[in-house]
């Protein structure tokens, strides 16, 4: 997976994605679950600019200590807050801006944990029962194996495999339920923090002098 910010350089021009691109018909395709995890990547850029497939150089930089690390068109997009759906870059903020963002982030994280924590607790309860069941099935087989040793190993493996299968069968629905609750909560947390970060970052007063 590529990092924020990524771009492709081809024939003297830099290609990258911004919020504006995601609002187009072509950009909406990049928001599908199977693609959005790598929205910052070169693959997403090539999917949008299909003519770049297999061409140019893949570029990326996560060092925001200096604006000189980025092409001028990307630098402009950063200052205009065009990357709120891609990631955050705390290093461009001054102390006041960073403090303001951290306050918002803490509230968003609290909201996420309020949703995630009970879901995780429920999963752990079911997983513990599944593990207990697994041990109950496996224990007598292991005891029998210890008594007989080598000839019993095959039999032990058969029973242990069945126990493990049972454990996974019990655990799987609980994990799926947890993911159904946790995933949208995490998505919401990322949406809020990114959006609020760029609200702050767009304002010169909250950026470091070299980023103004």
Secondary structure, DSSP 8 states (H G I E B T S, - for coil): ---SSEEEEETTEEE---HHHHTSHHHHGGGSHHHHTTTTSHHHHHHHSGGGTT-SEEEE----S-GGGS-HHHHHHHHTTTTTTT---GGGB-HHHHHHHHHHHHHHHHHHHHHHHHHHHHHHHHHHHHHHHHHHHHHHHHHHHHHHTHHHHHHHHHHHHHHHHHHHHHHHHHHHHHHHHHHHHHHHHHHHHHHHHHHHHTSGGGB-GGG-
